[in-house]
Amino acid sequence: MEQQQMKDEIRRILDEKRVGTLCTMKGDQPFARYMIFRHDEFILYTISSKKTEKVQDILNNSKVHILFGYESGSFGKPNPYLDIIATATIHDEKELKDRLWHDNFRRYLAGPDDPNYIVIQCEPKSIRLMNHPDLDGPYTLSFT
């Protein structure tokens, strides 16, 4: 598989999947939670409340790890997914929040103008394409 094909495959997974685990560091311990992501090219975005522990975790240590796109129930079948090392930043810009808002978020936030509504941007340092049937091992796309 050529490099451009691998980038296209990474984009395909980002386009087709939405759920991944976001792992932050709480002191010296990792802490993971499932999140819904959107993306712009290779940069991932997820929403949160300012009042969550993950926001404080990111403010204390911006290095995050994301497993993205894995689907259970495919035991024994190739199931490509992404292993992402990223730097997370907290954003409060109205344009970004309006662009990413969905009414399904009302379960967690009052609305797009909720003062606790923030966006977590995850800029990758590396993305590893894992468990792909056309690869003998992981393929790493580096952004350094």
Helices and strands as residue ranges (DSSP letters): H 3-16, E 19-26, E 29-36, E 38-40, E 43-49, H 53-60, E 63-68, E 81-91, H 94-100, G 103-107, E 117-130, E 139-142
